[in-house]
Amino acid sequence: MPIVDFIRVRAAADGAETISYWTGDVYSWQDDDGPRHLFGFEGLNVARAVEADGGRQLLTREAALYLDPESRQVLDSWDNPFTGRRVEVRHVFNDPVNQRLGAYPVPETRLGGQVVYNVDVRLAYPSPLKVAEYPDNSASDTYRALELFQFFVSAADLESGAADVPCVFSWCRVSPWLPWMAMGQRGGGLVYHCRGAKVAEVPERLRERVGERFMHAPAEWSGPNMTSWTAFADEH
């Protein structure tokens, strides 16, 4: 299928804003411990797709909150069970998170009355947090992670021709320890396991914490993209 069909699933083909909400959990993994259930996690991404340079630009910003894994209350500090230190929790406020679409087809699988798009993002690039400069907050001079998405859509909805097609999605992320966890070069890392959907509204708690800016997509392309690692570097 052409890229515009995936745009209709991920965002909207007519340039309208769409909100994707997710909820899930974060686990630790190490060779000699766990896995441990460290956090709950919920967040949103607000997106607008626009035509540019013969393809599409996906203009987005996103915010997410780390939660107590049992009570599901928002955490502002966290007692690190690995180090015995209490640390300040740095929630996610990534602005922008933009990408260009169209250079490569998005793989799809037909499963009965559903179509599934999968986007597997393999990341390896120089870390903005060099170990020599951030020994407590960086695991390596190279940032390595996996971001694994699956978008599920009704084939009938997709064939309707609507500019904005309802979908639900899953997201799994394998990443290093977060900088604010102050884990140094300890082996292991994190696994995020979340699910979500395009929605009209998000939970009021999330809306209040992230603010009105993160309820709207960027108006135009800008860069570089922000991550928890670049945000930590900017603050230090």
C-alpha positions in Angstrom: 0.0 0.0 0.0 1.2 3.6 -0.5 2.6 5.6 2.3 -0.5 7.7 2.5 -2.4 4.6 3.9 0.1 4.4 6.8 -0.2 8.1 7.3 -4.0 7.7 7.7 -3.3 5.1 10.4 -0.5 6.9 12.3 -1.9 10.4 11.9 -4.3 11.9 9.3 -3.9 12.4 5.6 -5.6 15.8 5.6 -3.1 17.5 8.0 -5.4 17.4 11.0 -3.9 16.9 14.5 -4.3 13.5 16.1 -3.5 12.3 19.6 -2.1 8.9 20.4 -2.3 7.8 24.1 -0.4 4.9 25.6 -0.1 3.1 28.9 2.1 0.4 30.1 5.1 -0.6 32.2 8.9 -0.5 32.5 11.0 -3.4 33.5 14.7 -3.8 34.3 16.8 -6.6 32.9 20.3 -7.7 34.0 22.3 -10.8 33.7 22.4 -11.4 37.5 19.1 -9.9 38.7 15.4 -9.5 37.9 13.6 -8.7 35.7 12.1 -6.2 38.0 8.9 -4.1 37.6 10.3 -0.6 38.1 7.6 1.8 36.8 4.2 2.3 35.3 4.3 4.6 32.2 1.7 6.6 30.4 1.9 9.3 27.8 0.8 11.0 24.6 2.1 11.9 21.2 0.4 14.7 19.2 1.0 14.5 15.5 0.4 16.3 12.2 1.4 14.9 8.8 2.3 17.4 6.1 3.5 17.0 2.5 7.1 18.1 1.9 9.9 17.3 -0.6 7.9 14.6 -2.4 7.1 12.8 0.8 5.5 13.4 4.2 6.8 15.0 7.3 5.4 13.8 10.6 5.5 16.7 13.0 5.1 15.6 16.6 5.8 16.3 20.2 5.3 13.9 23.1 5.2 13.7 26.9 5.0 10.9 29.3 4.9 10.2 33.1 6.7 7.6 35.2 4.4 6.0 37.7 4.6 3.9 40.8 4.2 0.3 39.5 1.6 -0.6 42.1 -0.4 2.5 43.0 0.0 4.0 39.5 0.5 7.4 41.0 2.9 9.9 39.4 6.5 9.7 40.8 8.5 12.8 41.5 11.3 11.0 43.3 12.4 7.4 43.2 14.4 5.2 45.6 16.7 3.3 43.3 16.8 -0.3 44.5 20.1 -0.9 42.7 22.1 1.9 44.2 20.2 2.8 47.4 20.0 6.5 46.2 16.9 8.6 46.0 16.8 10.4 42.7 14.6 13.0 41.0 12.3 11.5 38.4 12.6 13.3 35.0 9.4 12.8 33.1 9.4 12.9 29.3 8.9 16.2 27.5 10.2 15.7 24.0 9.7 18.6 21.7 10.1 18.0 18.8 9.9 14.4 17.7 9.8 14.7 14.0 10.4 12.2 11.2 10.3 12.0 7.4 8.2 9.3 5.8 8.1 7.9 2.3 11.6 6.9 1.5 10.8 3.3 2.5 7.6 1.3 2.5 6.1 0.4 5.9 5.7 -3.5 6.2 2.2 -4.7 6.6 0.5 -8.0 7.4 -3.1 -8.9 6.6 -4.7 -10.9 9.5 -8.2 -11.7 8.6 -10.2 -8.5 8.9 -7.2 -6.6 10.3 -4.1 -5.0 8.8 -1.0 -4.7 10.9 1.8 -2.2 10.1 5.1 -2.7 11.9 7.8 -0.1 12.4 11.0 -1.5 13.8 13.5 1.2 14.6 17.1 0.1 15.4 19.1 2.9 16.9 22.9 3.2 17.3 24.5 6.7 17.4 27.0 8.7 19.4 25.4 9.4 22.8 24.9 13.0 23.8 26.1 11.9 27.3 29.7 10.9 27.1 30.9 8.6 29.9 33.9 10.9 30.6 31.6 13.9 31.2 28.6 12.1 32.8 30.0 9.0 34.6 27.0 8.6 36.8 24.4 9.0 34.0 25.8 7.4 30.9 26.2 3.6 30.2 28.2 4.1 27.0 29.5 6.6 24.5 27.2 5.0 22.0 23.4 5.1 22.5 21.8 1.8 21.4 18.1 1.0 21.6 15.2 -0.7 19.8 11.8 0.9 19.3 9.3 -1.7 18.1 5.8 -0.5 17.0 2.8 -2.4 15.7 -0.3 -0.5 14.4 -3.6 -2.5 14.1 -6.4 -1.2 11.9 -9.6 -2.6 10.6 -9.3 -3.5 6.9 -12.8 -2.0 6.3 -11.8 1.2 8.0 -8.6 1.4 5.8 -10.6 0.7 2.7 -13.2 3.4 3.5 -10.9 6.2 2.2 -11.2 8.2 5.4 -8.4 10.7 6.0 -8.1 9.6 9.7 -8.4 5.9 10.4 -8.9 4.6 13.9 -6.1 2.3 15.2 -4.7 0.7 18.3 -1.0 0.1 18.7 1.6 -1.7 20.7 5.1 -0.4 21.5 8.1 -2.2 23.0 11.4 -0.4 23.7 14.7 -1.8 24.8 17.0 0.9 26.0 19.9 1.8 28.4 19.2 2.9 31.9 17.7 6.4 32.0 20.3 9.2 32.8 18.4 10.3 35.9 18.5 6.8 37.4 22.3 7.4 38.0 23.3 3.8 37.2 26.7 4.6 35.7 28.0 1.7 33.6 26.1 -1.1 35.3 25.2 -3.8 32.9 21.6 -4.3 31.8 18.9 -1.8 30.9 15.2 -1.2 30.5 12.3 -2.8 28.6 9.1 -0.7 28.0 5.9 -2.6 27.2 3.0 -0.4 26.3 -0.2 -0.3 24.3 -2.4 2.6 23.1 -4.8 4.1 20.6 -5.6 7.2 18.7 -8.0 9.1 21.0 -10.1 12.3 21.2 -9.1 12.9 24.9 -6.4 11.8 27.3 -6.8 11.3 31.1 -7.1 14.6 33.0 -4.1 13.8 35.2 -1.9 13.5 32.1 -3.3 16.6 30.5 -2.7 18.7 33.7 0.8 17.5 34.1 2.0 18.0 30.5 0.3 21.4 29.8 -1.4 22.8 26.8 1.7 23.0 24.6 1.9 19.2 24.5 -1.7 18.9 23.4 -0.9 20.3 20.0 1.5 19.3 17.3 4.3 21.5 16.0 3.3 23.9 13.1 6.5 23.3 11.1 9.6 21.2 10.9 12.4 21.9 13.4 15.3 19.9 14.9 17.1 18.2 16.3 14.7 15.8 17.9 14.7 15.7 21.7 15.1 12.6 23.8 15.6 12.0 27.5 19.3 11.9 26.9 19.5 15.3 25.0 17.1 16.8 27.6 19.4 15.7 30.4 22.5 17.1 28.6 20.7 20.4 28.0 19.9 20.7 31.7 23.4 19.9 32.9 
